[in-house]
Amino acid sequence: MATIRREVRLHVPADEAWAVLGDPATIHQWFPGIEASSLEETDEGLVRTITLGSGVPLAELIVTNDPILRRFQYRITGGVVRHHLGTIDVIDLHDDSCLVVYSTDAEPDVMALVIGGATGNALHELQRQLESDTGGAS
């Protein structure tokens, strides 16, 4: 299994970043390549289905959505991914900025590279959106 980690410092308070990242229904608004997302309560728990730009749907089981820790975790539950765990942590830096860490554990290993590249792009888009909304530095 491979692990990839990407991070970005956002010049917005941690609670502001968490308001976006902790809302599983809005991922398509800040993650390039995801066109839509929906939520459904199932026997397994809360499942988010994302639709990629190619039209391919992917189901993701929400594992953790903890507003106190500001941690969000999910698993891709189908497709070519045998194992996956995505973790987003929002860490308060106590100066009206925060560090967002997006980790991906995946098998086959190549999927960690593919997903890790996409998460890096998503963090930069998130930074662009949040910092332009507040007039913060980029």
C-alpha positions in Angstrom: 0.0 0.0 0.0 1.2 3.5 -0.8 0.7 6.8 1.0 0.8 10.2 -0.5 0.4 13.4 1.5 -0.3 16.9 0.2 -0.6 20.1 2.3 -1.3 23.8 1.9 -1.3 26.7 4.3 -4.5 28.7 4.0 -4.6 32.3 5.2 -8.1 31.9 6.6 -9.2 30.7 10.1 -9.4 26.9 10.6 -13.2 27.1 11.2 -13.7 28.8 7.8 -11.7 26.1 6.0 -13.5 23.4 8.0 -16.9 24.8 7.0 -16.0 23.8 3.4 -14.0 20.7 3.9 -16.3 19.2 6.5 -19.3 19.4 4.2 -19.2 16.2 2.1 -21.9 17.5 -0.3 -19.8 20.4 -1.7 -16.6 18.6 -2.8 -17.5 19.3 -6.5 -17.2 23.1 -5.8 -13.5 22.9 -4.9 -12.1 19.7 -6.3 -11.3 20.0 -10.0 -12.5 17.0 -12.1 -15.5 16.3 -9.8 -18.6 17.5 -11.5 -21.3 16.6 -9.0 -21.7 14.9 -5.6 -24.7 13.4 -3.7 -25.2 11.9 -0.3 -27.2 8.8 0.7 -27.7 7.1 4.0 -27.2 3.3 3.6 -26.9 0.3 5.9 -23.1 0.8 5.8 -23.4 4.5 6.8 -23.3 7.8 4.9 -22.2 7.3 1.2 -21.1 10.1 -1.0 -21.3 9.5 -4.7 -19.1 11.7 -6.8 -19.4 12.1 -10.5 -16.1 12.7 -12.4 -15.8 14.9 -15.4 -15.8 11.8 -17.5 -19.2 10.9 -16.2 -17.9 8.0 -14.1 -19.5 7.7 -10.6 -17.5 6.7 -7.6 -19.0 5.7 -4.3 -17.2 6.9 -1.1 -18.1 5.7 2.4 -17.8 8.5 4.9 -15.7 7.1 7.7 -15.1 10.2 9.9 -16.5 13.7 10.0 -15.3 15.2 13.2 -15.8 18.9 13.7 -13.8 19.0 16.9 -10.7 17.4 15.4 -11.5 19.0 12.0 -10.9 15.6 10.4 -12.8 14.1 7.5 -12.1 10.6 6.2 -13.6 8.5 3.4 -13.1 5.3 1.5 -13.6 4.8 -2.2 -15.6 1.6 -2.2 -15.5 0.4 -5.8 -13.7 0.5 -9.2 -10.0 -0.4 -9.6 -9.1 0.6 -6.0 -8.7 -2.4 -3.8 -8.1 -0.3 -0.6 -8.4 3.4 -0.1 -8.5 5.9 2.8 -8.6 9.6 2.2 -8.0 11.8 5.3 -8.3 15.6 5.4 -7.1 17.4 8.5 -7.5 21.1 9.2 -4.9 22.3 11.7 -5.4 25.7 13.4 -2.1 27.6 13.4 -3.5 30.2 15.8 -2.8 33.2 13.6 -6.0 33.3 11.5 -4.4 30.7 9.2 -4.5 26.9 9.1 -2.7 24.0 7.5 -4.8 21.6 5.5 -3.3 18.1 5.1 -4.8 15.7 2.6 -3.5 12.1 2.9 -4.2 9.2 0.6 -3.6 5.6 1.4 -4.3 3.3 -1.6 -3.8 0.0 -3.2 -2.8 -0.6 -5.9 0.1 1.8 -5.2 -0.3 3.7 -8.5 -3.7 4.8 -7.3 -2.1 6.7 -4.5 -0.1 8.7 -7.0 -3.1 9.4 -9.2 -5.3 10.4 -6.3 -2.5 12.3 -4.6 -1.9 14.4 -7.8 -5.6 15.3 -7.9 -5.7 16.2 -4.2 -2.8 18.5 -4.6 -4.7 20.4 -7.4 -7.8 20.4 -5.2 -5.9 22.0 -2.3 -4.6 24.8 -4.6 -8.1 25.4 -5.9 -9.4 25.5 -2.3 -6.7 28.0 -1.5 -7.6 30.1 -4.5 -11.3 30.2 -3.6 -11.0 30.8 0.1 -8.2 33.3 0.0 -9.8 35.3 -2.8 -13.1 35.4 -0.9 -11.4 36.9 2.1 -8.9 39.1 0.4 -6.1 37.1 2.1 -2.6 36.5 0.7 -2.0 33.7 -1.8 
